[in-house]
Amino acid sequence: GGDGKKDADEKEQTDPDNDDNHEKSVEVKVEGVQQVFMFRAISSKDATHNVENNDLASLGGVVKYVITEVLPESTQAKTRQTRKYNIDVISKRMFKFKNPISTNCPETLAAGFQEFVTYDYGMSTNTKLSTLIQSCGDFVGVQRQRGEDYAEPDQDPHFWYSVGNYCPNKPWVELPNAEGQTTSPCTAENKCEAKGPKSEPNKDCLKYKDSDDFVMGGLCEGGVDNDNTVPTKDPTGQRGCVYTYGKSEDVNLDAISGILEEDCGGKKCKDWMDFRRNGDKTKYGKMFAQNEETQEVTIVDAKMDKGEPFAVEYDIHHLCRGPQGCFTEGCPWKEGKEYELGLPFWKGRCDAAANARRTAAFAKMFGVHQEEDEHITMNPSLTDQTAHPCRKIAGLDPNFCQPTTPDNALSSGPFCTREFSGICSRCFIHGTTRPEDAEKDHPRCPTNILAVEEYAEFKEKIKCKSNKASEECCLYTQSCSQDTTVSGEEATPDADGFALVAYHCREEPSDCHMIDFLAHLARHNKKKIDTDSQAIKDMAFDAWGLDGGLKLATNFDSFQAKVLAAGVDDPDAKDDNPSADDKTDGAGGDTEKTDDADKTDGGEKTDDADKTDDTDKTDDADTDANKKKNEGGGIQVWVWILIIVGVLAVAAIIKIFVFPGEGTLGPPQQGDDVELQRNV
């Protein structure tokens, strides 16, 4: 919603190639001060709002907001002239914050943060939080954004932040306003008066519980730094000064979505409205519509009320955007059918991997240096827990970021990591002997969490329920039964092999062998995939992340089916390294020679074996016969067998009567029939 409060401030468009825009490590002068980038979808035509009594988000969180709340065409008026709320850029600012230390104001899901406050027009829409605000006063809040209407990448939990709290029970302007805009609980019968300026607050503004002072909000005096990305002033954590922020850097939605590269009547589109009017209607002239009586959803031509066609940036099937989102009964995504229309950049709302790639594209535009083979949405200096440890945040409950040890057995968490958006958020290790907390759907910790200095002491205390890589825990403690540096070709084509390769990709992105593993997995299943195709490259890249692909390893059958569906049948495919299930003593594998016996695919031959050359059918003969049968041509298998037996019988007779001095048929000795088997 709108804010109603503005001040003049220059904004700059971010140049991803400009080193000055790259995120830098921040020196904090006040103990307990944290820093985090917060993002907001705004209009570039408006003067910059003072960021006060506002909700912001992590990068993934704001991308989710745009695609779920701003873009869907069929939720908005066809005659509109702009995107919803005039939004055309995503703004990024560096915030420094320090919440007050109080036992009455405990942390929520991230260290140093407190309750999230939903603001609309500068007014808290959750009146139940008034008591908390009166007790705690000024604070920065956080909540994790989740929902089935958007597939959230497990390696990138999305967060929303709230800042402000100045007179939170009143809006910036009187509501409803002249245009009819309003928010709950403001109605025509129950108008909400404006809160007024800080120099003269409305007499009904909220007051602190222990004094007669108005709740003035947490933005420090002089805390807006419009000249520097990193604000020069640190917050004190006292009333009236819990956060500061730096200048805005923006990414234009028209540019990143591809609108500026689309054809608008023989020229490139200049903006969203040009695309809407003059964009290619054959490609983008469709939208979803729902019949009010039958509730049936169909794809229709996108037309104004008077029949004028227009191009659609993005739309999604009605049944895929409700409370259950992508998992709603009837959502075409569940059946693998078309459920989105519009520009390719925005498609994939129900696909966690596509959403992760989209967020990474924004990060790159914001100047985050990343190679093509890395999962990075923040500069590593801002996620460095050696420089900014989580357990040493001033006033932090000592148990918030420290695993418990009931019965002297270390639990699966909670640990805290900065790799999720730069804030110290909780995570857990799955596969321990005490999995109860990890099973509550908490994010998995990055696989390097026990290598972080502040958690090194716990590495020997974690007890894993097994040493299988697919059960995750041993990858954290370096206690897996298999080599964690295994290549894609050497890994077993199963869940354990996948987990090992994914882990290695996470630890050494430049030496990732996931594409090799996918090819190996396909060959094992008599399939062939095109490793040069973009689809396979995306599949390989999406298979691992901060958690080393561990969540995917727990659903390996589904992942394998996706890989095989991308391939074609290849009956001649050779699997040089079968899965662990295929490897058994005395069976399977290639021909192996030992001093005691010659082992073949058919089993072992010993001196006591009661087999002769005229009755032995080798794997090679069976393979040739089956191959002929599968190809649908040539003589049937049983005919080949009769021919082979006949030839061997003739050879035996000749050997007995023509060359009697060279031995007789009998139990084969070691090495007697090796060459014969190979020739057959």
Protein Blocks (a to p, Z undefined) as FASTA:
>chain_A
ZZkiacddddddddfklmklpccddddfbghiacddddddddfkbccdddehiadddfkl
mmmmmmmmmmmmmlpcfkbcbdehhiabdcdddddddddddfklccfkbghiacddddee
hiafblklmmmmmmnopaddddddddfkbccdfklccddddeejioklbcfbdcddfkop
acdfbdfklccddebjfklccfkbccdfkbcbdcebjadghiacfkbfbafbdcehighi
abccdddddddfklmnommmpceehiacfbfklmmmmmcfklmmcccdddfklopacddd
dddfkopacddfbdcdfklmmmnlmmlghiaklnopafbecjfklgoklpmklmmmmmmm
mmmmnopacdfkbccfbdfklmmmklmcfklgghiafklmgccdehhiacfbdcddfkgg
oiacddddehiablmlmmnopacddfklmmpmklmmmmmmpccfbfcfklommmmnopaf
bdfkbcfklpccbfklmmmmmmmmmmmmmlccklmmmmmmmmmnopacdfkbmklmmmmm
mmpcfkoommmmmmmmmmmmmmmmmpccdfkbccfbdcfklpcghigjiddddfkbccdf
kbccdfklccdfklcccfklmmmmmmmmmnopajdfklmmmmmmmmmmmmmmmmmmmmmm
nopaddddehklmmmmmmZZ
